[in-house]
Structure formats: C-alpha cells, structure tokens
Amino acid sequence: MFGSAAKAQTESYGAVSAGMGGTYVAGNDFWSALNNQAGLPDIDGITAGIGYNNDFLLKEMATKYVGFAMPIAKNSALSLNVSQFGFSLLNQTKVGVGYGMRFSEKFSGGIQLDYFHLKLGDLYGSAGALTFEVGVMYKLSDKWIIGSHIFNPVMAKLADYNDERMTTIINAGCTFVASEQVRFSVEAEKAMDKKPSVKAGIDYVIMDFLSIRAGAASNPTKLAFGFGLKFSNFQLDLAGSYHQVLGFCPSTGIVYRFNGSEK
C-alpha cells in the first residue's frame, strides 16, 4: 500500500520540463539542475524557485514544491528542495539535499540524498524512507549534451508488510542545441514496475524574454505545451499536458536569481 502510493509521485520539477514532454535529464535550467544534479554546476548565482503541478485538475492530486541552489566553488553547487503531494488522507513529503560538481570542461556529476514521508489516513498510519539519486552529464560538443539519472537505486523499503519498496527509475537522453534560439530534447525513462516511456520536446526562444515549448511522451501517451517569460533575474513558466484518458495537467513555476545569471 505505501509503495504503490509513493511510486506515483517521483515526477520531475518545473514547468520547463512539463512543457517539453517531461524531458530534463540533459538540460541545465534551474529545475533541470535539481532533477539531474549533474546540471547544478551550470548555476552561477544564488537561485530559488517555487512550482505547482495540478494533475487532472484535481486538488487532491496537486504537487507543491520549492527549490534553492547556490554555487559553493567555481565548479560545484549545492541544492535544497522540498515537495508535498496529496491531501489530508493521502500525502507525501519529499526533502532533498543535492550536490553537483564539474570534473572537467565536458563532464559533470551530482548526487542527492532524499527523505520521503508518506501518510495514508488514520488506518494505515505513516512511513518514512531514506534514499538517494545520482546523475551524470557529458557535453559531446557545443551542440550535443547527453545525460543519465537514476532515482532510488537501492529500492528503499517503506514497510515490512509485503516488503513494500519504492521503485527505481532510470532516465537517459540527450539535448541538441540547434542554435541560440532552438533546442531539442529526447530521453527514455524506465521505472522498474512499468513499461519504458519515451519523451521528446522542443524549446524555441522567440524573443529574448519569450520562449515557447512543446513535447510528447508515451506510456502513458501525453501531449504537452508551454511558454516562459524572462525579465531580468525573474522567470515565469507555464505549461500543460494532456492525458488521452484522464485529461489536463497544468504546471506553473517561478524562478528568481538573486545574483549572476544562469549559463
């Protein structure tokens, strides 16, 4: 019971990813850096963000999250993020502390320690689990970036009954930077208890302050779209995806950079 509830809520952060079909593993925007900690070294200033995902327009299926990242040396950075999903009878809280480091001009890696707390009403009580996630990113050239990320490789146990555990999720993919205005992303995702999913997306910078995005994913089939607005150190992103059976899922994200600018 605990394992089934937790598995459903390991989605990526940020409306940028949501608007590009859920791709993130080879990106370097603020939320992608928190999704794959290997992207953290690309953040060159203290940055914070808040986000909200509302699956199928049901408040009981909403996820709220906040993130913070800061460089601690020339080639490394730390992050902290907290997310909360659900309502009074079913809710999950995740706290993550991450670290990313650039080992060379082309290669970076990162790791995050996660704590999950899951509550299933008064009947089943609550459970907690400690796990981690790890990612790598490699810049093949100025145009191509490849990345990989593993969430919960140890299949952390939530309950002794039925040996309930959280699933392991593996992502691998690439980003093609066609120009300063256009980038494409594609990746594959495999949760150990589900069929593989393929995701793809495009980000097109129409003007310096405006980007539009689109994407798609399989298993389940989803179409996605979104846009982003940038003003100085402030960024607003809105996105939505459409599930062929269950309907519309909107996402919102706000990011503020206190100093510096993202590379």
N, C-alpha and C positions, 0 to 999 in steps of 0.2 A: 504493500500500500504506500509506504513512504517513498520507495524507489520509483514507482510509477509517477507519483506527483512531481518528484524532483527532476526527472529526466526531461520533462516537457519545458522546463524553464532554464535553459542554458543558452538562450539566443544571444546574438551579438548586440553590442551597444550602438546607438546612434542612428539618426535619420539619414545620414550619408550612405551607410551600408544598406539600410532598408530600401532606399530609393534605387539602389543598384542591384536588386535581387538578393540581398543578403551577403554579397561578397565583401571581404575585408582582409583576407589573410596576407595579401601583398600590397596593402595600402599604407599610407603614412600620415593621414589626417589624425586629429586628436583622438577620435573614438576608435579608429583602426589601431592606433598605438596601444589603446587599452584592451582591445580584442586580441591582438597579437603583440605581445610585449616586446618583440624584436623591433617594432617600429618606434619605441619610446625615444631612442637617441635622436630621432629627427625633430623632436620638440625642443626648441631652443629658448623657451621662456616659460615662466610660471603660467599655467593654463588650467582653467576649471570649466566644467560643463554640467548641465542637467538635461535629462531626457525623459520622455514619456511615450510608451507604446500601449496602444489600446486594441488588443486582439478582438476582432469581430465586433467592435463597438459595444463590448460588454465590460462594465466597470469592474466586475469580478475577475476579468482576465487581463487587467491592466498591470503594467510593469513600470515602476518609477525608479530612476537611478541618478546618481551623481558621481562625477569623477574629478580627479585632481592629478596633475602631473607637473613635475619640475626637474630641470637638469640639476645634477649634483657634481658633475665634472664635464670636461669637454666632450667626452664620448659616452656618457651614461646618464640615466634619468630614473627617477622613482615615480610611482603612481599609487593612488589610493582610489578605490571605487566601492560604492555601496548600492545595492539594488534591492527592491522589495516587490514581490508579486503576490496578487491574490486579495482576499478579503478576510473577514474575521474567522470563518470556519476553515479556510484553507489559505495559508500564506507561507511564503518562503522569503527569507532574507539571506543575501549573499554579501560578504565583505571580502574584498581582495586587496592585497598589497603586492605591487609588482616592481620589477627592476629590469631595465634593458641596458645593453652595452654594445657599442660598436667595436668589433675586434679588428677590423681593417676597413679600408675605404669602401669595400663592397659587401662585407659580411657582418651581420649583427645577430644577436640572440637575446632572449629575455625569458623570465620566469615570473610566475605569480603564485602566491600562497592564498588559498581560498578557504573561507569558513562558511558553511551552509547551516542554516537553522530552519527547520520545516515544522509547521504546526498543522495538524489535521483535526480540528474541532476538539471537543471535550472527550470524545470516546477514545480516539487513538493517541491523544496527547501530542508530544513533540519529540523531535530527534535532531541531532546535530552531527556534522561530519567535517573533517578537515581533509583537504586535498590540494592539488596544485595543477598548474597548466604551464606549458613551455612552448616557445615558438622560435623560429629562425627566419631570416630574410636574407636574400642574396641578390645583389644588383649585377645582372649579367652584362648590362651596358646602360647607357643613358636612356635607352628605350624600354628595356625589359627588366622586370623585377619578379623574382619568384619567392614564394613564402610557404611555410608549413607551420601548423599549430596543433598541439594535442592537449585536449582538456581531460583531466582526471585519468591519467594513465594507470593509476593504481586501483581503479574501480572502488572508491571509498565506500565503506559499509555504513548504512543508515540505521539498520535494525538487525538484531539477531534472528528474529522470526523470518523464516523463509530465506534467510541470508540476503536480505534486500540491500541492493547496492545502486549507486548512481552509475550511469552508463559512461563509457569512454567515447569521446568524439574526436575524430581526426579530420583536419582540413588541409588541403594543399591546392595551390593555384598560382596564377601569375597576373601581372598587370603590364599592359603595353601602353606606353606613353607615346601616342601618335604625334602629338605636338604640345605646345604650351596650353592649348585650349581643350584638347581631347585626350581622354584615357579610357581604355577598355580593361575590364577585369573578368576573369573566369576562374572558377575553382570547383573542386569536388569535395563533398562532405560525407563522412561515413560515421554514423552512430552505431555502436556495436549491436543494438537491438532493432535497427531499422535498415531499410534499403538505402543504397547510396543516393545522394542528391547532387545534381549539377546546377550551378548558379552562374549567371553572367550579367554584366552590367556595363553601362557607359556613363561617363561624366563629361558634359560639354560646357565649357566656360564661354557663355555668350558675350558677356562684358566683364570687366574687372570685378564687379560686385554681384554678378548674377550667374549661377550655374543651373543647368537642368540635367536631370538624371532619369535613366530608365533601366529596367532589368527584368529578369525572369528566373524562375527556379523550378526544378522538378521534384517530385516525391516529398511533399505534395506540390502540384502544379500551382504556381503563383506568378502573376504579372505585377510589376512594381513601377512606380514613377515617383519623382520628387524634384525639389529645387532648393537652392541655397542662396542666401543673401549675405554679403560681407560688407561691413562698414568699419574701417579702421581695425581695431582689435576685437570687434564683436562679430559673431556669425550666428545666423538663424537658419536652421534646416527643417524642412517639412517633407514628409514622404507618406506614401500609402501603398499597400499591396493588396491584391485581390485574390482570395482563395476561391477556386472554382465551385466549391460547395458551401463553405461557411461564411464567405463574404469579405467585407472590407476591414483592413487593419491599418489605421493611421499611426504615424510616428512623428514626434517633434523633438528637436534638440537645440539647445542654446549653448554656445561656447564663448568664453571671454579669455583673451590673452592679456595678462597684466603687464608683461613687458616682452620685448622681442616679437618675432613673427615666425610662424611655422614655416619650415623649409619646404 
